[in-house]
Amino acid sequence: LAWKLALVLEGNRRFVDGRPTLYQQDLDLLHAQTADSQHPFVAILACADSRVPVGLVLDENIGRVFVTRIAGNTATTEVIASLEYAVAMLGVKVIMVMGHTNCGAIGAAIRNAPVPGQISALFAGILPAIHDVGDHDVDAVTREHVLNQVDTLTHASTVVAERVRDRALKVVAAIYDVATGGVALLAPRAENSAPGARAS
């Protein structure tokens, strides 16, 4: 599993260094190879923010990355179901929960001001991280929220939990820096830490 995670980080290094290989690939061939099936090596839970184009920042092309996106990168029931599909049906061995710096959804949840339509529905999943961090630092809340979503995936999904327990799947936390383009892994919580506990 470690080599698949290494692929993700190496692709991001190419992106940051300005030497992507993404556009050197034959798109006609990629379409032909993926028209009938897909074989992604990693699944990403990312924010819907337009500054986080997942395939681009990982320097990966069609058929390589299974991406679920929702503002605030929260593991909702539908997102969990999608990631379970990636694991159970597509054979993905690594899930990365990828938050990002200066997240608008996190900032809006912290402010908790009136918003139009159903936007406030995004806030509920972020509130535990705000409570745990105890201040209004967007990036600190984002880091805590990402770790909470890793906990959610590894406890709320039997599909994910069983494979993590069997060491057939790795679920990792990461932050994408919208200013530098870099992806950094977050240290995992200790196994005996309760979900929602603030990471040191």
Phi, psi and chi 1 to 4 in degrees:
 res  aa     phi    psi   chi1   chi2   chi3   chi4
   1 LEU       -  -31.6  -55.1 -176.0      -      -
   2 ALA   -61.3  -35.9      -      -      -      -
   3 TRP   -69.2  -29.3   69.5  -89.1      -      -
   4 LYS   -71.4  -38.8  -66.4 -162.5  173.5 -171.8
   5 LEU   -64.9  -38.0 -178.2   55.9      -      -
   6 ALA   -61.7  -36.1      -      -      -      -
   7 LEU   -60.1  -41.8  -80.5  179.3      -      -
   8 VAL   -61.0  -49.4  175.3      -      -      -
   9 LEU   -70.1  -35.1  -61.5  176.9      -      -
  10 GLU   -65.9  -40.2  175.1   55.8   31.5      -
  11 GLY   -61.1  -40.9      -      -      -      -
  12 ASN   -65.9  -36.6  179.2 -115.5      -      -
  13 ARG   -63.0  -40.1  -81.9 -168.7  -69.0  -87.5
  14 ARG   -61.6  -41.7  -69.7 -166.9  -56.0  -87.8
  15 PHE   -61.9  -48.2  170.6   74.7      -      -
  16 VAL   -63.8  -39.3  171.7      -      -      -
  17 ASP   -78.8   -3.1  -67.1  -15.7      -      -
  18 GLY    72.7   29.9      -      -      -      -
  19 ARG  -129.6   52.3   49.1 -177.8 -176.1   85.3
  20 PRO   -68.3  151.6   27.5  -35.3      -      -
  21 THR  -106.7   -5.0   60.2      -      -      -
  22 LEU   -50.1  -46.2  177.3   65.8      -      -
  23 TYR   -88.2    1.2  -59.6  109.2      -      -
  24 GLN   -89.0   -7.3  -62.0  168.4   10.1      -
  25 GLN   -86.2  152.6  -60.8  175.1   43.3      -
  26 ASP   -80.5  106.1 -174.9  -29.7      -      -
  27 LEU   -65.3  -36.3  -73.7  179.6      -      -
  28 ASP   -61.0  -42.1  -71.2  -23.2      -      -
  29 LEU   -66.1  -41.8  179.5   60.7      -      -
  30 LEU   -62.6  -42.8  -74.9  170.9      -      -
  31 HIS   -60.2  -44.5  -76.2  -60.4      -      -
  32 ALA   -63.4  -39.4      -      -      -      -
  33 GLN   -74.4  -24.2  -69.8  173.1  -21.1      -
  34 THR  -112.5    4.4   58.0      -      -      -
  35 ALA   -62.6  -37.1      -      -      -      -
  36 ASP  -101.6  -15.6  -64.8  -35.6      -      -
  37 SER  -160.1  166.0   63.8      -      -      -
  38 GLN  -134.0  148.0   57.7  173.6  -44.3      -
  39 HIS  -139.3   63.3  -55.8  -77.3      -      -
  40 PRO   -66.7  148.8   26.1  -34.1      -      -
  41 PHE   -99.1  -11.3   73.5   94.7      -      -
  42 VAL  -147.9  149.4   63.4      -      -      -
  43 ALA  -116.0  139.7      -      -      -      -
  44 ILE  -122.0  130.6  -50.9  -72.0      -      -
  45 LEU  -101.4  110.1  166.2   49.8      -      -
  46 ALA  -126.5  167.3      -      -      -      -
  47 CYS   -76.3  154.4 -176.1      -      -      -
  48 ALA   -78.9   -1.0      -      -      -      -
  49 ASP   -52.1  134.2 -166.9  -61.5      -      -
  50 SER   -68.1  -13.1   62.5      -      -      -
  51 ARG   -86.2    4.0  -62.8  167.6  -64.8  174.0
  52 VAL  -121.6   67.5 -169.4      -      -      -
  53 PRO   -77.5   94.6   29.7  -32.4      -      -
  54 VAL   -55.5  -52.4  177.1      -      -      -
  55 GLY   -57.9  -40.3      -      -      -      -
  56 LEU   -65.2  -47.9  179.0   63.2      -      -
  57 VAL   -72.4  -16.3  -55.7      -      -      -
  58 LEU  -100.7    1.7  -60.2 -178.7      -      -
  59 ASP    53.6   46.3 -167.8   35.4      -      -
  60 GLU  -123.4  147.4  -70.7  -67.0  -11.1      -
  61 ASN  -107.7 -167.8 -142.7  -40.1      -      -
  62 ILE   -53.5  132.2  -63.5  167.5      -      -
  63 GLY    84.8    0.5      -      -      -      -
  64 ARG  -101.5  -29.1  -61.5  -84.8  -67.7  162.7
  65 VAL  -128.9  127.0 -178.4      -      -      -
  66 PHE   -94.9  114.9 -173.5   94.9      -      -
  67 VAL  -116.5  129.2 -178.6      -      -      -
  68 THR  -113.0  134.3   59.2      -      -      -
  69 ARG  -133.6  136.1  -62.3 -177.2   68.5  168.8
  70 ILE  -153.1  140.1 -179.1  172.8      -      -
  71 ALA   -55.6  123.4      -      -      -      -
  72 GLY    91.4    0.9      -      -      -      -
  73 ASN    39.6   56.4   49.3  -90.3      -      -
  74 THR   -99.8  138.7  -61.3      -      -      -
  75 ALA   -81.3   80.0      -      -      -      -
  76 THR   -74.4  173.2   64.6      -      -      -
  77 THR   -57.1  -43.5  -60.1      -      -      -
  78 GLU   -69.1  -37.9  -65.8   79.7    7.1      -
  79 VAL   -65.6  -44.4  165.3      -      -      -
  80 ILE   -59.7  -43.6  -67.4  172.0      -      -
  81 ALA   -59.6  -41.8      -      -      -      -
  82 SER   -64.1  -42.8  -64.2      -      -      -
  83 LEU   -69.1  -34.6  -66.9  170.6      -      -
  84 GLU   -61.7  -39.9  -73.2  179.3  -23.6      -
  85 TYR   -60.2  -44.1  177.2   81.7      -      -
  86 ALA   -60.8  -38.7      -      -      -      -
  87 VAL   -77.0  -52.6  170.5      -      -      -
  88 ALA   -76.0  -35.8      -      -      -      -
  89 MET  -103.1  -27.9  -53.8  -55.6  -69.2      -
  90 LEU  -107.8   -8.4  -58.3  177.9      -      -
  91 GLY    78.3   21.2      -      -      -      -
  92 VAL   -62.3  138.3  161.4      -      -      -
  93 LYS  -110.1  -10.5  -55.8  -63.5 -175.4 -172.2
  94 VAL  -135.3  130.9  175.4      -      -      -
  95 ILE  -115.1  129.5  -63.9  174.3      -      -
  96 MET  -115.0  122.1  176.2 -179.9  -77.1      -
  97 VAL   -89.8  114.0  179.9      -      -      -
  98 MET  -118.1  101.2 -171.5  168.2   73.3      -
  99 GLY   -82.6 -178.2      -      -      -      -
 100 HIS  -149.4  157.9   66.3   92.2      -      -
 101 THR   -66.5  154.1   57.0      -      -      -
 102 ASN    54.4   45.4 -163.0   24.6      -      -
 103 CYS   -75.9  122.2 -180.0      -      -      -
 104 GLY   -65.7  -37.5      -      -      -      -
 105 ALA   -66.0  -41.1      -      -      -      -
 106 ILE   -65.0  -44.5  -60.2  -72.3      -      -
 107 GLY   -60.0  -41.5      -      -      -      -
 108 ALA   -66.1  -38.8      -      -      -      -
 109 ALA   -66.0  -38.1      -      -      -      -
 110 ILE   -63.9  -45.5  -70.4  171.1      -      -
 111 ARG   -68.1  -36.2  -69.8 -171.9  -61.1  -84.1
 112 ASN    51.9   37.5 -160.9   26.8      -      -
 113 ALA   -83.6  160.4      -      -      -      -
 114 PRO   -58.9  136.8  -24.0   34.4      -      -
 115 VAL  -133.2  155.4  -70.7      -      -      -
 116 PRO   -76.4  161.3   27.0  -34.6      -      -
 117 GLY    58.0 -137.3      -      -      -      -
 118 GLN  -104.5   16.4  -60.0 -178.5   44.8      -
 119 ILE   -56.2  -37.7  -63.7  171.9      -      -
 120 SER   -64.0  -15.5   61.7      -      -      -
 121 ALA   -61.9  -23.3      -      -      -      -
 122 LEU   -71.9  -21.8  -62.6  168.0      -      -
 123 PHE   -73.4  -33.1  -60.6  168.8      -      -
 124 ALA   -55.6  -43.0      -      -      -      -
 125 GLY   -71.6  -18.0      -      -      -      -
 126 ILE   -92.1  -22.7  -59.1  168.8      -      -
 127 LEU   -55.7  -40.2  -67.4  177.5      -      -
 128 PRO   -58.5  -38.2  -26.7   36.5      -      -
 129 ALA   -67.7  -38.7      -      -      -      -
 130 ILE   -61.9  -44.9  -62.7  169.7      -      -
 131 HIS   -62.5  -44.2  176.8  -92.9      -      -
 132 ASP   -67.0  -40.0  -68.1  -18.0      -      -
 133 VAL   -73.7  -39.5  169.6      -      -      -
 134 GLY    78.6    9.8      -      -      -      -
 135 ASP  -144.1 -174.3   63.5   33.3      -      -
 136 HIS  -108.2   27.4  -71.4  177.2      -      -
 137 ASP   -78.5  111.0 -177.0  -71.2      -      -
 138 VAL   -58.4  -44.7  171.1      -      -      -
 139 ASP   -69.9  -35.4  -69.8  -18.5      -      -
 140 ALA   -66.0  -43.1      -      -      -      -
 141 VAL   -64.8  -39.1  172.4      -      -      -
 142 THR   -59.8  -46.8  -62.4      -      -      -
 143 ARG   -59.7  -45.9  -73.2 -170.4  -63.8  -86.7
 144 GLU   -63.4  -40.8 -175.7   69.9    8.3      -
 145 HIS   -63.0  -41.9  179.3   60.6      -      -
 146 VAL   -60.7  -45.4  167.8      -      -      -
 147 LEU   -63.0  -37.8  -68.9  167.5      -      -
 148 ASN   -61.7  -38.6  -74.9  -10.2      -      -
 149 GLN   -71.0  -33.1  -59.5  -38.3  -64.1      -
 150 VAL   -61.9  -45.1  168.9      -      -      -
 151 ASP   -60.0  -43.4  -72.0  -20.9      -      -
 152 THR   -60.4  -47.5  -63.5      -      -      -
 153 LEU   -61.7  -39.2  -76.6  170.7      -      -
 154 THR   -84.3   -6.0   54.0      -      -      -
 155 HIS  -117.8  -33.9  -68.1   91.5      -      -
 156 ALA   -86.5  -18.5      -      -      -      -
 157 SER  -108.7  118.0  166.5      -      -      -
 158 THR   -66.9  -33.9   55.5      -      -      -
 159 VAL   -60.8  -49.2  171.5      -      -      -
 160 VAL   -69.5  -46.5  171.8      -      -      -
 161 ALA   -58.6  -43.9      -      -      -      -
 162 GLU   -63.2  -42.3  -72.1  172.4    4.2      -
 163 ARG   -72.9  -34.0  -76.8  165.3  173.5   77.0
 164 VAL   -64.9  -44.6  168.0      -      -      -
 165 ARG   -60.9  -36.9 -174.3  176.3   58.7 -113.8
 166 ASP   -84.1    2.9  -65.7  -17.9      -      -
 167 ARG    61.0   29.2  -60.8 -179.6 -175.6  -88.0
 168 ALA   -99.3   -4.7      -      -      -      -
 169 LEU  -147.2  141.0  174.4   68.1      -      -
 170 LYS  -119.5  132.1 -167.7  169.9 -173.2   66.4
 171 VAL  -115.8  120.6 -177.5      -      -      -
 172 VAL  -124.4  157.5  -61.1      -      -      -
 173 ALA  -108.2  141.1      -      -      -      -
 174 ALA  -149.3  158.7      -      -      -      -
 175 ILE  -125.1  131.2  -63.2  -68.6      -      -
 176 TYR   -97.9  128.5  172.4   69.3      -      -
 177 ASP   -92.1  113.0 -171.1  -39.0      -      -
 178 VAL   -69.2  -17.1  -62.9      -      -      -
 179 ALA   -85.2  -39.6      -      -      -      -
 180 THR  -101.8  -22.0   67.2      -      -      -
 181 GLY    86.1    0.9      -      -      -      -
 182 GLY   -85.1  146.4      -      -      -      -
 183 VAL  -108.9  125.5  173.2      -      -      -
 184 ALA  -120.3  132.9      -      -      -      -
 185 LEU   -74.2  145.6  -65.4  179.3      -      -
 186 LEU   -97.6  144.2  -61.9  179.1      -      -
 187 ALA   -63.2  135.3      -      -      -      -
 188 PRO   -70.1  156.1   24.9  -31.8      -      -
 189 ARG   -71.5  153.2  -73.0 -165.1  173.4  117.4
 190 ALA   -62.4  146.4      -      -      -      -
 191 GLU   -60.6  -26.9  -70.9 -174.9   10.8      -
 192 ASN   -90.9    4.3   58.5   -5.0      -      -
 193 SER   -78.3  137.0  -66.0      -      -      -
 194 ALA   -73.9  144.6      -      -      -      -
 195 PRO   -54.8  136.6  -25.5   34.0      -      -
 196 GLY    93.6  -12.4      -      -      -      -
 197 ALA   -70.5  140.0      -      -      -      -
 198 ARG   -71.9  131.0 -173.5  173.2 -178.6  177.4
 199 ALA   -74.9  146.3      -      -      -      -
 200 SER   -82.0      -   58.8      -      -      -
